[in-house]
Amino acid sequence: MTHRVAVLDKELCQPKKCGLECIKYCPVNKSGADCIILNEETKKAQIDENICNGCGICVKVCPFDAITIVNLASELSTDKVHQYGINSFRLYKLPTPKKGEVVGLLGRNGMGKSTVVNILSGNLKPNLGNYSDPPEWDDILKFYSGTELKSHFEKIKNEQIKASIKPQQVHNIANVFDGTAKELLDKYDERGETNKLIKKLGLENSLEQRLNELSGGELQRIAVAVTASKESDFYFFDEPSSYNDVFQRTGVARVIHSLANIGKSVMVVEHDLTLLDFLSDYIEVLYGVPAAYGIVSSVLSTKVGINVFLDGYLPTENVRFRDKKFTFDASTSSDDTHQGDEIISYPKLEKKYSSFSVSIEPGTVRKGELLGIMGANALGKTTFMKMIAGVEKPDSGSINKKIKIAYKPQYLTNDIDVEVISVLEKSNGTTIEGSVEEEQIIEPLKIKKLYNKSIKNLSGGELQKVAVTSCLLQKVDLYALDEPSAFLDVEDRIAVGKFLQKFVRSFGKSAIIIDHDLQLMDLVSDSMVIFEGTSGIEGKATKPMPKQTAMNQFLRSLDITFRRDEKSSRPRVNKDGSRLDKTQKDSSNYYYKL
């Protein structure tokens, strides 16, 4: 038996611009029943799941890709936790909070992580799928009798649970609190921990500034500090790594883990696998179809949970949720040193500003090579990229070779009301539909279905993918990408990373990438430049080094060690102070040996 899920993306559904193909070609409609109709109020298509036969014709004929039809195992229909309305997103099963442990939620965007957070914190009452006549608390408790979640919901019902949530969109904090960082921290300090948190999160220089003057990374760490300083039973951190460099990410991880150490329940949603590995005691995988439905897996150990996610197969539930597994090559690309032609070489470069200076050792970028750039924030990485791209002029040392460079900036703006396709065509210099570029770049990056969407309506992840695509569509010698992983979920990060590597090698291109996701940088880089120094004052960059040498040097500065997972070959972080961690540090081997 199957249980039908029919979801309509109301933003994409545009009945005025189509010939109502879904209604016209539906075989159930043709037989005289009303399976798909045009809703009188919303003027959008509406699908009756009870009589839909799941043929999928409407999905194929809809010109705007607005319909998703999925056939699920009927057993799941009894596990429905929440549904927002007719033909809308639904969530099956819930993760269970664990006292004294950090539970990581791992899954694609649009799988219901926000719904999970809202339900477990008491902000959203689960309707068990009955959106037209929502159940009372007694029915909800009866539904969960005999499970660990029952006592959790009893506490929510009796208003005995206090939840502290770090939101995903930290920029909104400045809109709701008009004051300095210190004033905000003092206002919420219920545990008397603020001074310790300021130190652990490196916020000493941000305290006197007003919130609207702070960078994204500072706002993110202040949000983590505020969330951690409240006295609660239950802590949620939604994407705590965004905007922060690797040093700041490890600080954030240690703060979050310290809450579990004092017996609190902690849940984290995070797309940086290195951080999730370092941070979590358990993992629950969310799978399904983005924006249609999400299912929460049973609880797994961190190692098994991440490997299951990369495999796309849940052995305990015998469910395959992705048709291909993600693999990591066991040999690093630094084995085959690049002998390609030189694309650009630069001498020692120096640039001085009124309060900041940066110096960069000489180096070369070759054809078919990906140069990774790593280091803390505010050391001059973006300045270096701009000097290579010719956007900024160095004070000493000049880049003589005039090459064409496409540059994807770190911060993206989405305030323009134009369709995605016209932005891509502008980069490509010609029409996209039916072109070679569509097949080689746009289809692998799964951008096609965004063609008719307006830039201003894109999510952060969609905007990032469009920016990366539009950079790669330009006909140039060198691609410079600043933080291509920001806002992408784990699956997209790996897919974009693998695509960049393939694109550069297959077409004899070259790329420079700045990113703070260690796993992504390990996956894509052939050689690396490391930036060191004092943030905001002075930056120094090494010459390009083989990946293994560079990663070892960088991990030592972070005081964390990597090993290879014996099953998936992915880099794994050793737990702080574990036997392997100590052994590797003693032998100064911070990055796994091959």
C-alpha positions in Angstrom: 0.0 0.0 0.0 1.1 3.5 -0.7 0.3 6.8 0.8 0.1 9.8 -1.6 1.8 13.1 -1.1 0.9 15.9 -3.5 2.5 19.3 -3.0 2.1 22.5 -4.9 4.6 25.3 -4.9 2.2 28.3 -4.8 4.9 30.7 -5.9 5.7 28.7 -9.0 2.1 27.9 -9.9 1.0 30.6 -12.4 -2.4 29.6 -13.9 -2.6 32.9 -15.8 0.5 32.1 -17.8 -0.2 28.4 -18.7 -2.9 26.4 -20.4 -3.9 24.6 -17.2 -2.2 21.5 -18.5 -2.3 19.8 -15.1 -6.2 19.9 -15.1 -6.5 19.1 -18.8 -4.3 16.0 -18.9 -5.1 14.4 -15.6 -6.4 10.9 -16.3 -8.6 10.9 -13.2 -10.1 14.2 -14.3 -10.7 12.7 -17.8 -12.7 9.9 -16.2 -15.1 12.4 -14.7 -13.8 13.0 -11.2 -12.3 16.2 -9.8 -8.7 15.3 -8.9 -7.1 18.6 -9.9 -9.2 21.8 -9.8 -8.5 25.5 -9.8 -9.2 26.8 -6.2 -11.7 29.6 -6.3 -10.1 31.6 -3.5 -6.4 31.2 -4.2 -6.7 30.9 -8.0 -4.1 28.2 -7.9 -4.2 24.4 -8.7 -5.5 22.1 -6.0 -5.0 18.3 -5.9 -7.2 15.8 -4.1 -4.6 13.3 -2.7 -7.3 10.7 -1.9 -8.3 10.1 -5.6 -4.9 11.0 -7.2 -3.4 7.8 -8.7 0.1 9.0 -8.6 0.7 8.8 -12.3 2.8 11.9 -12.3 1.5 13.3 -15.6 0.7 16.6 -14.0 4.3 16.9 -12.8 5.7 16.4 -16.3 3.2 18.7 -18.1 3.4 21.7 -15.6 5.5 24.3 -17.4 6.7 25.8 -14.2 7.7 22.7 -12.2 5.2 23.6 -9.5 3.9 20.1 -8.7 5.5 17.3 -6.7 3.8 13.9 -6.4 5.4 11.3 -4.2 4.2 7.8 -3.3 5.2 6.9 0.3 5.0 3.6 2.2 1.6 3.6 3.9 3.1 2.8 7.3 4.4 6.4 7.4 0.8 7.9 7.3 0.5 7.0 11.0 3.8 8.9 11.8 2.6 12.3 10.4 3.6 15.0 12.9 2.5 18.2 11.2 1.1 19.5 7.9 0.7 23.2 7.1 -2.4 22.9 4.8 -3.8 21.4 1.7 -1.0 20.3 -0.8 1.6 21.7 1.4 4.7 20.5 3.3 4.4 17.8 5.9 6.8 16.3 8.5 6.9 12.7 9.6 8.5 11.6 13.0 10.5 13.9 15.3 14.0 13.7 16.8 14.2 13.1 20.5 16.1 15.6 22.7 18.7 13.9 24.9 19.8 15.4 28.2 23.6 16.0 28.4 24.1 15.3 24.7 24.4 17.3 21.5 22.1 15.9 18.8 22.9 17.0 15.3 20.2 17.3 12.6 21.6 16.6 9.2 19.7 17.0 6.0 19.0 19.1 3.0 17.4 22.6 3.1 13.6 22.4 2.9 13.3 19.1 4.9 11.5 20.6 7.9 14.3 21.4 10.3 12.6 24.7 11.2 9.3 22.9 11.8 11.2 20.4 14.1 12.7 23.4 16.0 9.4 25.1 16.3 7.5 22.0 17.5 10.1 20.9 20.1 10.5 24.4 21.5 6.7 24.8 22.0 6.3 27.6 19.4 4.2 25.3 17.1 1.6 22.8 18.3 1.8 19.7 16.1 -1.5 19.0 14.3 -0.6 15.3 13.5 -1.6 16.1 9.9 -5.1 17.3 10.7 -4.8 20.9 9.6 -8.5 21.7 9.3 -9.4 20.5 12.8 -6.2 20.5 14.9 -6.1 18.1 17.9 -6.0 19.2 21.5 -3.1 18.5 23.8 -4.7 15.4 25.3 -5.0 13.8 21.8 -1.3 14.7 21.1 -0.1 13.2 24.4 -2.2 10.0 23.7 -0.5 9.8 20.2 2.9 9.9 21.9 2.1 7.6 24.8 4.9 5.1 25.4 7.6 7.3 23.8 10.3 9.5 25.2 8.6 12.5 23.6 5.4 12.2 25.7 7.1 13.7 28.8 8.6 16.5 26.6 5.2 17.4 25.3 3.7 17.2 28.8 6.2 19.9 29.9 5.3 22.0 26.8 1.5 21.7 27.6 2.1 22.7 31.3 4.5 25.5 30.2 7.3 23.9 32.2 9.9 23.9 29.4 12.2 26.7 28.6 13.8 26.7 25.2 16.6 29.0 24.0 16.8 29.2 20.2 19.5 30.7 18.0 17.8 31.8 14.8 19.3 31.1 11.4 18.9 34.7 10.1 21.2 36.6 12.5 20.9 39.9 10.5 17.4 40.4 11.9 18.8 40.9 15.5 20.0 44.4 14.6 16.4 45.2 13.5 14.8 44.2 16.8 17.4 45.4 19.3 18.7 49.0 19.1 21.8 49.1 21.3 25.4 47.8 21.7 26.5 44.2 21.8 27.3 44.4 25.5 23.8 45.8 26.3 22.2 42.8 24.5 24.5 40.3 26.2 23.8 41.8 29.7 20.1 41.8 29.1 19.9 38.0 28.6 22.7 36.8 30.9 20.7 34.5 33.2 23.6 32.1 33.9 26.2 34.6 34.7 28.4 33.2 32.0 28.7 36.2 29.7 32.3 37.1 30.4 33.5 33.6 29.8 31.4 33.4 26.6 32.9 36.7 25.3 36.4 35.3 25.7 35.6 31.9 24.2 33.9 33.5 21.2 36.5 36.3 20.7 34.0 39.1 21.1 36.2 41.5 23.2 36.5 44.0 20.4 32.8 44.0 19.4 31.2 44.9 22.8 31.0 48.7 22.4 29.7 48.6 18.9 26.1 48.9 18.0 24.6 45.8 16.5 23.9 47.4 13.1 27.7 48.1 12.8 28.8 44.5 13.3 29.9 42.0 10.7 27.9 38.8 10.0 30.4 36.7 11.9 30.3 39.0 14.9 26.4 38.9 14.9 26.5 35.1 14.6 28.8 34.7 17.6 26.8 37.2 19.7 23.6 35.2 18.8 25.4 32.1 20.0 26.5 33.8 23.3 22.9 35.2 23.9 21.4 31.7 23.3 24.0 30.0 25.6 23.7 32.5 28.4 19.9 31.9 29.0 18.8 29.5 31.7 16.9 26.9 29.7 16.2 23.1 29.5 16.6 23.0 25.9 19.0 24.7 23.4 18.7 24.9 19.7 21.4 26.3 17.4 20.4 26.8 13.7 23.4 27.0 11.4 25.9 28.5 14.0 28.9 28.4 11.6 27.7 30.8 8.9 29.9 33.9 8.3 32.5 32.6 10.8 36.1 31.4 10.0 37.4 28.0 11.1 38.9 29.4 14.3 35.6 31.0 15.3 33.7 27.8 14.3 35.8 25.7 16.7 35.1 28.3 19.5 31.4 28.1 18.8 31.6 24.3 18.8 33.2 24.3 22.2 30.7 26.7 23.7 27.8 24.6 22.4 29.3 21.4 23.8 29.9 23.0 27.2 26.0 23.2 27.6 25.7 19.4 27.1 28.5 19.0 29.6 26.3 20.6 32.3 23.4 18.3 31.5 21.4 20.3 29.1 19.6 19.0 25.9 21.2 20.6 22.9 20.2 20.3 19.2 22.2 21.7 16.3 21.3 22.2 12.6 24.6 22.5 10.7 25.8 22.0 7.1 29.6 22.1 7.8 30.3 18.4 8.3 33.7 19.1 10.0 31.9 21.1 12.6 29.0 18.7 13.0 31.5 15.8 13.5 33.5 17.8 16.1 30.3 18.8 17.9 27.7 16.1 17.9 27.2 13.0 20.1 24.4 11.7 18.0 23.0 12.5 14.5 19.4 12.2 13.2 19.2 12.4 9.4 16.3 14.3 7.8 15.4 13.0 4.3 12.5 13.3 1.8 11.8 15.8 -1.0 12.7 19.5 -0.3 9.6 21.6 0.3 7.3 18.6 -0.1 7.9 16.3 2.9 10.6 15.4 5.5 11.1 12.3 7.5 13.3 12.1 10.6 15.5 9.0 10.9 16.1 7.0 14.1 19.0 8.2 16.3 22.4 7.2 15.1 26.0 7.7 16.3 27.8 10.7 14.8 30.1 8.5 12.6 27.3 6.2 11.4 24.9 9.2 10.9 27.2 11.2 8.6 28.2 8.1 6.6 24.6 7.1 6.2 23.8 10.6 4.9 26.7 10.4 2.4 25.7 6.9 1.3 22.1 8.0 0.7 20.9 4.8 2.4 19.4 4.1 5.8 20.1 0.4 6.7 18.0 0.5 9.9 14.9 1.6 7.9 15.9 0.0 4.6 15.3 3.3 2.8 17.3 4.7 -0.1 16.8 8.5 -0.2 19.3 9.5 -2.8 20.2 7.6 -6.0 24.0 8.1 -5.7 26.4 8.1 -2.9 29.0 10.8 -2.3 32.6 9.4 -2.2 35.9 11.0 -1.2 39.0 10.0 -3.0 41.5 8.3 -0.8 44.4 9.8 -2.6 44.8 13.6 -2.4 45.2 15.5 -5.6 48.6 16.8 -4.4 50.1 13.4 -5.6 50.0 14.6 -9.2 51.7 17.9 -9.0 50.3 20.2 -11.7 52.5 20.4 -14.7 50.0 22.5 -16.7 50.9 25.8 -18.4 51.2 28.8 -16.1 48.0 30.9 -16.2 49.3 33.6 -13.9 52.3 34.2 -11.6 52.6 37.0 -9.1 55.6 38.4 -7.3 55.6 39.3 -3.6 52.6 41.6 -3.2 52.0 44.2 -0.5 49.0 46.4 0.3 48.7 48.9 3.1 45.5 50.6 4.4 45.3 53.1 7.2 45.0 50.4 9.9 45.6 47.2 8.0 48.4 45.7 5.9 48.9 42.5 4.0 51.9 40.8 2.4 51.7 37.8 0.1 54.6 35.5 -0.9 55.1 35.0 -4.6 53.2 32.2 -6.4 51.8 30.6 -9.6 48.5 29.3 -10.7 48.5 26.7 -13.5 46.0 25.5 -16.0 43.7 22.8 -14.6 44.5 23.7 -11.0 42.4 24.7 -8.0 44.1 26.9 -5.5 42.5 26.9 -2.1 42.9 29.8 0.3 42.4 29.4 4.0 42.8 31.5 7.1 41.0 33.5 9.7 38.7 36.4 8.8 40.1 39.9 8.3 43.6 38.8 7.2 43.4 40.0 3.6 42.2 36.9 1.7 39.6 38.9 -0.3 42.1 41.7 -0.9 44.5 39.2 -2.4 41.7 37.9 -4.7 40.8 41.5 -5.7 44.5 42.2 -6.5 44.7 39.1 -8.7 41.4 40.1 -10.4 42.7 43.6 -11.0 40.0 45.2 -8.9 42.6 46.5 -6.4 46.2 47.6 -7.2 49.0 46.4 -4.9 51.3 49.0 -3.4 54.4 46.9 -4.3 54.8 44.1 -6.8 52.7 44.1 -10.0 50.8 41.4 -11.8 52.0 41.7 -15.4 50.0 39.1 -17.1 46.7 40.4 -18.4 44.3 37.6 -18.1 40.5 37.5 -17.9 39.1 36.8 -14.5 35.5 36.1 -13.3 35.0 37.0 -9.7 32.2 35.8 -7.4 32.1 38.1 -4.3 31.6 37.0 -0.8 28.4 39.0 -0.1 25.6 38.6 -2.6 22.7 41.1 -3.1 19.3 40.0 -4.0 17.5 43.3 -4.3 17.0 43.1 -8.1 13.7 42.1 -9.6 14.9 40.2 -12.7 14.4 36.6 -13.7 17.3 34.2 -13.1 17.5 33.3 -16.8 18.3 36.9 -17.8 21.1 37.1 -15.3 22.6 33.8 -16.6 22.3 35.0 -20.2 24.0 38.2 -19.4 27.0 36.2 -18.0 27.0 33.8 -20.9 26.7 36.5 -23.5 24.1 34.6 -25.5 20.9 32.6 -25.1 21.0 29.7 -22.6 18.2 27.4 -23.5 19.4 24.5 -25.6 23.0 25.7 -25.4 26.2 23.6 -24.6 26.6 25.7 -21.4 23.1 24.6 -20.3 24.1 21.0 -20.6 27.7 21.4 -19.2 27.1 23.8 -16.3 23.4 24.6 -15.6 22.0 21.1 -15.5 24.7 19.6 -13.2 24.2 22.5 -10.8 20.4 22.0 -11.0 19.6 25.7 -11.7 17.2 25.0 -14.6 14.1 25.0 -12.5 14.9 28.5 -11.1 14.9 30.1 -14.6 11.5 31.9 -14.1 12.1 32.9 -10.5 13.0 36.4 -9.6 16.4 37.0 -8.0 14.7 38.8 -5.1 12.6 35.7 -4.2 15.5 33.2 -4.1 16.6 31.6 -0.8 20.2 32.1 0.4 21.3 28.7 -1.0 19.5 29.3 -4.4 21.1 32.8 -4.7 24.6 31.3 -4.0 24.2 28.6 -6.7 23.0 31.2 -9.2 26.1 33.4 -8.4 28.5 30.4 -8.8 26.8 29.4 -12.1 26.9 32.9 -13.5 30.6 33.2 -12.6 31.4 29.9 -14.4 29.4 30.9 -17.5 31.8 33.7 -18.2 34.5 33.0 -20.8 37.7 33.6 -18.8 41.0 32.1 -17.9 40.7 32.1 -14.1 37.6 31.8 -11.8 37.9 33.5 -8.4 35.2 32.3 -5.9 34.8 33.9 -2.5 33.0 31.6 -0.1 31.0 29.5 -2.5 29.7 27.2 0.3 27.8 29.9 2.3 24.1 29.0 2.7 24.4 25.8 0.8 23.3 22.6 2.5 25.7 19.6 2.8 24.5 17.9 -0.3 24.9 21.0 -2.4 28.3 21.8 -1.0 29.7 18.4 -2.0 27.9 18.6 -5.4 29.2 22.1 -6.1 32.7 21.1 -4.9 32.9 18.0 -7.1 31.5 20.0 -10.0 34.1 22.8 -9.7 36.9 20.2 -9.6 35.6 18.4 -12.7 34.9 21.7 -14.5 38.4 23.0 -13.9 40.1 19.8 -15.0 38.0 18.8 -17.9 38.0 22.3 -19.6 41.6 23.2 -18.6 40.5 26.2 -16.5 41.9 27.5 -13.3 40.2 28.6 -10.1 41.0 30.2 -6.8 38.6 29.4 -3.9 38.3 31.0 -0.5 36.2 29.0 2.0 36.0 28.1 5.6 34.5 24.7 5.2 37.5 22.4 5.8 35.9 19.4 4.2 35.1 21.3 1.0 38.6 22.7 0.8 40.1 19.3 1.4 37.8 17.9 -1.4 38.6 20.6 -4.1 42.1 22.0 -3.6 45.2 20.9 -5.5 47.4 23.3 -3.6 46.8 25.9 -0.8 47.8 29.3 0.4 47.5 29.8 4.2 46.9 33.3 5.6 48.2 34.0 9.1 48.7 37.1 11.2 46.5 39.3 13.4 42.9 39.8 12.2 42.1 43.3 11.2 45.7 44.5 11.7 48.2 42.5 9.7 48.0 39.5 7.3 50.7 37.3 5.8 50.2 34.7 3.1 52.4 31.8 2.4 53.4 30.7 -1.1 51.2 28.0 -2.6 52.0 24.7 -0.9 51.0 21.0 -1.6 47.7 20.3 0.1 49.1 17.9 2.7 51.7 20.3 4.0 49.2 23.2 4.1 46.5 21.2 5.8 48.9 20.0 8.4 50.1 23.5 9.2 46.5 24.9 9.3 45.1 22.1 11.5 48.0 22.6 13.9 47.1 26.3 14.3 43.5 25.2 15.0 44.7 22.5 17.5 42.5 19.8 15.8 43.5 16.6 14.1 42.0 14.8 11.1 41.8 11.1 10.3 40.3 9.3 7.3 37.0 7.5 7.8 37.8 3.8 6.9 34.4 3.4 5.2 33.8 6.6 3.2 37.4 8.0 3.1 36.1 11.4 4.2 38.2 13.4 6.6 36.9 13.1 10.2 37.8 15.3 13.1 39.2 13.4 16.1 37.3 14.2 19.3 39.2 16.7 21.5 41.6 14.8 23.8 40.8 11.3 22.4 43.5 8.7 22.1 43.9 9.3 18.4 43.9 13.0 18.9 46.8 12.8 21.4 48.8 10.3 19.3 48.6 12.5 16.2 49.5 15.7 18.0 52.5 14.0 19.7 53.8 13.0 16.2 52.9 16.5 14.8 50.8 14.7 12.3 47.6 16.8 12.4 46.4 15.8 8.9 46.0 12.1 8.2 48.8 10.2 6.5 47.8 8.6 3.2 
